[in-house]
Amino acid sequence: MKSAIVTSALLAALAVTGCTNINPHYDAAKPHHTAEGFRNNYPPNPAYQRPELGFIEGWISRLKNWTTPSDSREPSAPILGVAPDLPFVSVNRSEPALTWIGHATFLYQTGTGVNILTDPVFEERASPLSFAGPKRHQPPGIALAALPRIDVVLISHSHYDHLSVDSLRALWRQEGGPPVMLAPLGVDLWLEKNITGGDRSKIVKLDWWDKTSIDGMEIQLLPVHHWSSRTPWDRNATLWGAFALKTAKSSFFFSGDLGYSKDIADIAARFNGFDLAAIGIGAYQPVWYRNSHVSPDEAVRIHRELKIKRSVGMHWGTFPMGQERLDQAPIDLAQARREQGVADDAFFVLRHGETYLPASNARRNGEQRSPSQ
């Protein structure tokens, strides 16, 4: 009964924002544009065919997945974070460093004096409602209020576990002024409406393969196989993508959410490898999720095909988005490394709050903490 009530409440809340989509960024010369929104470059993998469900039935199924507790998703062992090394990250301006805050949220310090935050979500739930939806299993590795000043925010797409109203509003009001926000087409308009109060001075909109330069750093939005929505009525109304960053000191690939597709070969053809990457490894069960998220095996393939020196697995252990156990992804990642001949220190996971220093292949660890802290 409780699950049915929550599902009804979610549908009612989402219905408020339902409307007919018109793509204000539509360019008929670009195949991935449609009059209503956007589409992937390549067809979905038929091996990962989603069960046929009607429109309403599909959303009810998704909402039940969000609201129904599942013992099968509980981790096989406690997921322990570490206290962040705040004295280091708060002043670090000269050394490339990547700190996992949780899910797809990282603090990436470029080593050139720029602090970047990816897909910032600090809320208790990745949901349109505060009382229902995927609940955070592990606290943020760094509290929002404890972050150093953020210069740039990268937003990969509009899903609730990647795009948060409250987190972005807090960053917009941060001491020292708001960060520059880089967003795929359509998400820029959402930011203007919901975050900046109509101010576009700090919003940079990007289509696939578009580039921009900020503080001597080149940033490019890359095509990946995924989708977008925040309601049952706006599917693919806004664009999605991965990011490539290049500075004088290093290069970085941020996958956002993606299913494995020929887009990876297209990206590989344009880049001569990356020094560091954050790649999703979770929410790959049931199998039809893999048209939207890669499995650890596919993530290792991406690592190899993009010629990445060091990769960090993300999108696991924070929100229960898939049906696998919350700690299953790192276990399957280890097996995938062995099967594909990738060294353990070439593709690994961090603890929530842990900082990785790619130049020295070292980590900065704080005190271990329990999931309840």
SEZAVEX-721485 format. One record per residue (C-alpha): residue in one letter; x, y, z. Coordinates in pm, whole numbers, plus 50000, padded with zeros to 5 digits. Example, Ala and Ser with C-alpha at 12.3 -4.5 7.8 and 13.67 -1.06 7.14 Angstrom:
# residues 2
a512304955050780
s513674989450714
This chain:
# residues 373
m500005000050000
k502755024750094
s504595018049767
a501405024049565
i500765056949746
v504325068749687
t504165058549320
s500925078049276
a502485108449445
l505505106949216
l503365104948905
a501225133949027
a504275155349100
l505795147748762
a502515154148583
v502595190648690
t505485196948453
g504185176548160
c503935194747827
t504455191147453
n508135193847358
i509495217947099
n513255217947049
p514405254447050
h517905243446944
y516705222546649
d519095221546353
a517765200846063
a521305196245930
k522305175946236
p521055139646237
h520925137346617
h518515166746635
t514755162246613
a511975188146614
e511055175946964
g514545170047104
f517475146947037
r518335110946952
n521335087946964
n523765084146677
y523355046346664
p520485021846724
p520255003947059
n521924970347105
p519224944047033
a520844920747290
y519774945747557
q516164949247442
r513934963447713
p510724943947783
e507794958747592
l505764980447826
g503235007447762
f503995043747843
i502275044248181
e503275008648267
g506915016748192
w506965046448426
i505125027948701
s507735000348673
r510555025748701
l508965043348998
k508395010449178
n512075002849130
w512835035949302
t510435031349591
t510494994149672
p513254982749911
s515284953749776
d517454931749996
s519164919449680
r520744953849635
e522244955849982
p526064954449965
s527714921650052
a530074940850283
p529944975950435
i530895003850196
l533305024950399
g534235060150302
v537195080150427
a537355114750575
p538395138450296
d541785154950309
l540275189750334
p543545207450421
f544895195350085
v541885199649855
s540985233649999
v544295248949890
n545465226549606
r545955247149291
s549055231249139
e548595193349131
p546005174148926
a543715156449174
l540425137649156
t538235133849467
w535175111349463
i532225127549634
g529795100349530
h527935085749231
a528955108048935
t530035137649150
f533785144549153
l535945173649248
y538525175348970
q541405199049037
t543205204648709
g546575214748853
t546275247848668
g544305265348940
v540815254548829
n538365235349048
i535755215448855
l532695197548989
t530985170648780
d527235163348798
p526855177749150
v524205159349354
f524475162749733
e520845155349826
e519585125850028
r517535113449732
a518015113949354
s514345121349297
p511815149149236
l510465142349586
s512225145549920
f510445115450073
a510705089749792
g513035078649517
p516585064249518
k517975071349865
r521625078749925
h523425049250082
q526685067450145
p527075104050252
p528865128050018
g532635123850038
i532915161550086
a530015181650221
l528755208549986
a529595235650238
a533165222450275
l534075224349906
p536715248649787
r535355275249555
i534155258449236
d535155275048909
v533415252048660
v530495227648678
l530075200448415
i526535186948368
s526195155648155
h522395152748133
s519075159148303
h518415127548511
y517855133848881
d520985115048989
h523055139148775
l521125172048782
s520045186549117
v518165218849178
d519275223949539
s522945215649480
l523215238749180
r521405267049356
a523865264349645
l526805265349403
w525275295449226
r525265313549561
q528755302649667
e531145327849820
g533255344349553
g530595342649284
p528895315549079
p530785289848873
v530615286548497
m528105259148415
l528635238048103
a525515220447984
p524235201047682
l521635217947461
g518325222347641
v519845218047986
d521085253947944
l517475265847932
w516635245148240
l519525261748426
e518355296248318
k514835289248443
n515565269848764
i519015280648885
t520215314248758
g517015334648750
g517425342448382
d521135351048401
r522945333948110
s526335350048172
k527715318848343
i525975292748125
v527755276747830
k525565255147607
l527195227747403
d526155204547122
w528055172347050
w531655180046946
d531325216847047
k534385231247222
t534865259747464
s537915274347639
i537915284948004
d541015296748192
g543355280847939
m541445247847948
e539715232647644
i536435214547715
q534425194847460
l531045177447478
l531155142547327
p528365120347190
v527465089547395
h524525065547387
h521985075347653
w518735094847694
s517245122547906
s514085131048098
r512855146448422
t509155138048369
p507255111048179
w506585136747905
d509985151447819
r511995121047711
n515035132247508
a513885168547509
t517405178447622
l520775165647504
w523225143847697
g526935137247662
a530385129947800
f533145155847846
a536775157847738
l539025182847917
k542535192747818
t544925215148009
a548615222247983
k549185195348246
s546725167148172
s543675154147987
f540505140748149
f537485121148022
f534205122148215
s531745096348082
g528495108248235
d525985080348170
l526455059347858
g525705026147698
y528445009847494
s528135020147128
k530115029746817
d530335064646970
i533395051747158
a535195044546831
d534215079246705
i535705095147016
a538855073846991
a539365085446633
r539525121846747
f541685118347057
n545105103647119
g544235089547460
f543535105147800
d545625107448115
l542675102348349
a539025092448328
a535915087648541
i533745060448387
g530435046648507
i530495010048614
g527155005948797
a523405001748723
y523954974748459
q521384949348584
p518854939648458
v520474934848119
w518304960247938
y519854987648155
r522974982847943
n521575003747662
s521905032647910
h524775022248140
v527875001748074
s528784970548268
p532234968648429
d533354946748138
e532254973247887
a533825000648099
v537194983048077
r536724980547699
i536155018047689
h539265023147901
r541325003347651
e539755017147334
l540145053447443
k543745046447549
i543255059547900
k546225057648136
r544205056748461
s540455052548505
v538295055748816
g534955037448834
m531915057848933
h528095054648941
w528105027149207
g527795024449585
t525885057049635
f522335054749498
p520575021449426
m519945027749057
g520294992048924
q519294957749050
e522804945449126
r524224947849478
l525614982149560
d529144968149583
q528904943549292
a530404967049033
p533934968149184
i533884930149213
d532944926348848
l535464953448757
a538284932748906
q537224902748699
a536974923848383
r540494937248439
r541864902048466
e540044889948157
q541174919847947
g544724921748076
v544424955748243
a546574962748549
d544854967248885
d546205002548921
a545055012648573
f541295010248643
f540155011049006
v537625025849243
l538005051949515
r536335053649853
h533855081649906
g535985111350010
e539265097349874
t541565118049652
y543655103649369
l546815120749240
p547485108448886
a550945124148854
s552285102049134
n549665074249107
a549015079649478
r546035085349705
r545375108649994
n543415090350263
g541705102950573
e540305083550863
q537985054950775
r534335061450853
s531175040850861
p528295045850614
s526245062750886
q528735090850940
